């Protein structure tokens, strides 16, 4: 029955954590027509993997939104698998999660990221591009350089960044 969707299943299987069964389940739940969702954020909200941001009396709650239980369950299982895949962006996201022991919250963040990747793969019919585990570190480094340069510029210094020669 899934023979007409073989191309989409193959593209989704390239995403770490998504097996044959998970890709098939995801297609069954969200479909292939991504024009239904104006953006990846709408899809994530519909599935129920969007992070919450609630605060009351100084206490924060990051509960996810309600959504499609089957798709959310499939993505959660895929996220657990992806968080253990060596050398992937998703493992780096899990490790870099700021709240030390909040492993389930980190896995939900990975599920959110997997769904965003699946959205782009299905919408534009392109293969998944692995960012690698060093992607987060390079992004943080790039932001830090920009910030520190702007701070020194505000103090009246002209800053030019040159990498230190390797010895």
NORQUINOR-V101484 format. One record per residue. RES is the residue in three letters. PSI is psi in degrees with one decimal (NA if undefined). OMEGA is omega in whole degrees, -180 to 180 (* if undefined). D_LAST is the distance of its C-alpha to the last C-alpha in Angstrom with 2 decimals. Layout:
res = {RES,RES}
psi = {PSI,PSI}
omega = {OMEGA,OMEGA}
d_last = {D_LAST,D_LAST}
This chain:
res = {UNK,UNK,UNK,UNK,UNK,UNK,UNK,UNK,UNK,UNK,UNK,UNK,UNK,UNK,UNK,UNK,UNK,UNK,UNK,UNK,UNK,UNK,UNK,UNK,UNK,UNK,UNK,UNK,UNK,UNK,UNK,UNK,UNK,UNK,UNK,UNK,UNK,UNK,UNK,UNK,UNK,UNK,UNK,UNK,UNK,UNK,UNK,UNK,UNK,UNK,UNK,UNK,UNK,UNK,UNK,UNK,UNK,UNK,UNK,UNK,UNK,UNK,UNK,UNK,UNK,UNK,UNK,UNK,UNK,UNK,UNK,UNK,UNK,UNK,UNK,UNK,UNK,UNK,UNK,UNK,UNK,UNK,UNK,UNK,UNK,UNK,UNK,UNK,UNK,UNK,UNK,UNK,UNK,UNK,UNK,UNK,UNK,UNK,UNK,UNK,UNK,UNK,UNK,UNK,UNK,UNK,UNK,UNK,UNK,UNK,UNK,UNK,UNK,UNK,UNK,UNK,UNK,UNK,UNK,UNK,UNK,UNK,UNK,UNK,UNK,UNK,UNK,UNK,UNK,UNK,UNK,UNK,UNK,UNK,UNK,UNK,UNK,UNK,UNK,UNK,UNK,UNK,UNK,UNK,UNK,UNK,UNK,UNK,UNK,UNK,UNK,UNK,UNK,UNK,UNK,UNK,UNK,UNK,UNK,UNK,UNK,UNK,UNK,UNK,UNK,UNK,UNK}
psi = {-26.6,6.1,-39.9,-16.7,15.0,-40.4,-45.5,-39.6,-43.3,-40.9,-41.3,-31.2,-17.5,-20.0,126.2,134.9,-21.6,114.6,-178.0,-51.4,-43.1,-41.5,-41.9,-43.8,-40.6,-42.6,-40.2,-34.9,-42.9,-16.4,-174.6,-17.6,97.1,-3.2,-15.1,-31.3,120.7,-29.6,173.0,-28.9,-37.0,-41.0,-45.2,-39.0,-41.7,-40.4,-33.9,25.8,12.3,136.3,143.9,162.9,77.9,140.5,132.6,128.3,36.5,-0.6,133.3,143.3,130.7,36.1,142.7,164.6,162.5,157.4,-154.9,111.3,-40.1,-45.0,-39.2,-41.6,-43.9,-44.7,-36.0,-43.9,-41.1,-36.8,-38.5,-43.0,-43.8,-30.6,-12.7,-3.4,124.6,141.4,18.0,160.7,-39.4,-35.7,-39.9,-38.0,-43.0,-43.6,-38.7,1.5,126.5,-28.0,85.5,-68.5,2.2,65.9,-38.7,-35.9,-37.7,-40.7,-36.8,-34.1,-37.7,-40.6,-41.4,-44.6,-39.4,-43.1,-38.1,-40.4,-43.8,-38.3,-48.7,-37.9,-44.3,-38.2,-43.8,1.0,48.5,153.8,156.1,136.6,116.2,127.6,-25.7,161.7,-14.0,-2.0,-45.2,-43.6,-41.7,-35.3,-42.0,-43.2,-42.0,-43.5,-39.3,-41.2,-44.8,-44.6,-49.1,-37.3,-43.9,-35.5,-42.9,-34.7,-38.4,-30.5,-0.6,16.7,146.3,118.9,130.7,122.4,122.4,129.0,143.8,135.1,140.4,130.1,NA}
omega = {-179,-178,178,-177,-177,-180,-180,179,179,179,-179,-179,178,178,-180,179,-179,177,176,-177,-179,179,179,179,-180,178,180,-177,-175,-180,-179,-177,-179,177,176,-179,-179,179,178,180,178,178,180,178,-179,180,178,178,176,-179,175,179,-176,177,178,179,177,179,-177,176,-180,-179,178,180,174,-179,-179,-174,-177,180,180,179,178,-179,179,178,179,-180,176,179,-178,-179,179,-179,-175,174,-178,176,-177,176,179,178,180,-178,-174,-178,-170,-176,-175,-172,-176,-176,-179,178,178,179,178,176,177,177,177,-179,178,-179,176,177,180,178,-178,178,-178,-177,-175,178,-180,177,178,178,180,-180,180,-175,179,-177,-179,180,-179,178,179,180,180,178,-179,177,-179,-179,-177,177,-180,178,178,176,178,179,175,179,173,-173,172,-177,175,180,179,179,180,-179,*}
d_last = {60.40,56.72,56.69,56.66,53.53,51.50,49.00,48.37,48.10,45.53,43.43,43.64,42.75,39.25,38.59,37.17,39.98,42.83,44.85,47.88,50.22,48.13,47.76,51.50,52.40,50.26,51.94,55.30,54.73,53.02,54.16,52.47,53.69,50.96,52.97,54.97,52.05,51.03,47.44,45.31,46.13,49.81,49.27,47.22,49.98,52.68,51.10,50.47,46.72,46.19,45.00,47.54,46.97,49.86,50.16,53.30,53.86,50.14,49.62,47.52,48.37,46.24,48.86,48.63,51.46,54.32,54.38,54.95,54.91,54.44,51.47,49.89,50.41,48.92,45.83,45.41,45.54,43.05,40.71,40.89,39.96,37.14,35.65,35.17,33.76,30.19,27.49,29.84,29.98,33.08,31.50,28.82,31.74,33.51,30.61,29.77,33.44,33.74,36.88,35.69,38.82,40.28,39.58,42.62,41.60,38.18,40.01,42.31,39.38,38.16,41.76,41.82,38.65,40.05,43.26,41.54,39.75,43.10,44.74,42.42,42.65,46.45,46.97,44.94,45.32,41.61,39.45,37.26,33.61,31.30,28.71,26.65,25.68,22.64,24.99,26.06,22.63,21.69,25.08,24.72,21.34,22.96,25.99,24.11,22.23,25.63,27.38,25.09,25.09,28.87,29.31,27.52,29.59,32.69,31.90,31.84,28.19,26.79,23.54,21.14,18.25,15.05,12.05,8.99,6.27,3.77,0.00}
